[in-house]
Amino acid sequence: MLKDGARMASASAGSLRARKTLVAAELALSVVLLVGAGLMLRSFWRITENPAGFAPERVLTMRMQFSGPRYRENTNRIAYVDELLQRARRAPGVEAAGVSSSADSRMRLDIEGAPDVPREARPSALVSVVSDGYADAIGMRVVKGRWIRDDEPAPVFVMNEALARQYLAGQDPIGKRVRLPWVGNQSFATVVGVVADLRYSKLDARSEPELFTDYRHGRPFGLTVAMRVAGDPTKAAPPIRALLAGADRTQPIFDVKPLDVALADSIAPRRFNLLLLGMFAGSALVLALVGIYGMIAYSVAQRTHEIGVRMALGAERHDVVRMIVWQGMTIAAAGIAAGVAGTLALTRAIASLLYDVTPTDPLTFATVAGTLAVTALAASCGPAIKGALVDPIVALRCE
């Protein structure tokens, strides 16, 4: 019988150790998932809180391409843009209209008076070909100087604050002369304005140096027509689209949507990733809570006789509660520590998914660790109080 009792005690101890290990592993996994979800949440918040640099409400956008051999000639492109703008500006309910065309690639530029350096070391910027009215249409903020006009007698440029900050720090950009390979027969053009940094294609895109020039002196690529309307852009879209299609029936019009919807769509993958990771993190947190509670409850059941002995020898009920809670918090501390160590190694993998948040963000780590510690404390208190309320006489009879 003594051997049987020893085997049972050994089996119980082994089972308890296994439960402790599993609970600690659950907590470690919870840390990894919760930190990942927390970092994604903070990134999402920073994206939505940072100003986009314009006012996307009540703005309708639609896109066109220059399809067919006719538009290989730049003069035909400019004539098409002229017709589009005339039609857009006379459309019912349109308060302002303009076009934008970007090559989506950076170009090297020369700044007059800058030191002569190799081409690969010269400043570079995104270049957008735009029209008069585009700034008003999307609510772009001109912080200095003026916006581009359609009747510019010579090429002019407007730059964003990022370009001025990066390449003209401490200098007044207005009046500076800049040259691009394909503008004005490679002559220098004057900077006439500076606009706020924009994030109009994707909300989670970081502002890059950008240069704007008028479409009559540039070469438009694919077009985006932006129109600020008096009412609901969705309702205004069909008649406006039909009117613009009359400029050239051979040119398809596509991607017709309000600008604020387009911006929301640009971060839809982030929203989905956040939701998915949040669901996994929430499930892991619930499993950890249930695991701690179950492990502590099992431990209390196994130690009922020991608790009775302690209380018979003078231990107070709060001493029993403290002993049991300490056991739960020790396991929680081990799991949280292991989780933090693992997370520090794994968060590097999601660094590219973060926006304006470091993978080792201390606030996120502290919040997750604190949340799990409170969760472990709450899960341990129930069985601890139940164990402390047991009748010592009954406890002493337990084997």
Buried (B, 14 or more C-beta within 10 A) or exposed (E): EEEEEEEEEEEBEEEBEEBBBBBBBBBBBBBBBBBBBBBBBBBBEBBBEBEBBBBBEBBBBBBBEBEEEBBEEBEBBBBBBBBBBEBBBEBEBBBBBBBBBBBEEBBBBBBEEBEEEEEEEBBBBBBBBBBBBBBBBBBBBBBBBEBBBBEBEEBBBBBBBBBBBEBBEEEEBBEBBBBBEEBBEEEBBBBBBBBBBBBBEEBBEEBBBBBBBBBBBBBBBBBBBBBBBEEEBEEBBEEBBEBBBEBBEEBEBEEBBBBBBBBBEBBEEBBEBBEEBBEBBBEBBEBBBEBBBBBBBBBBEBBBEBBBBBBEEEBEBEEBBBBBBEBBBBBBBBBBBBBBEBBEEBBEEBEEBBBEBEBBBEEBBEBBBEBBBEBBBEBBBBBBBBBBEBEBEEBBEBE
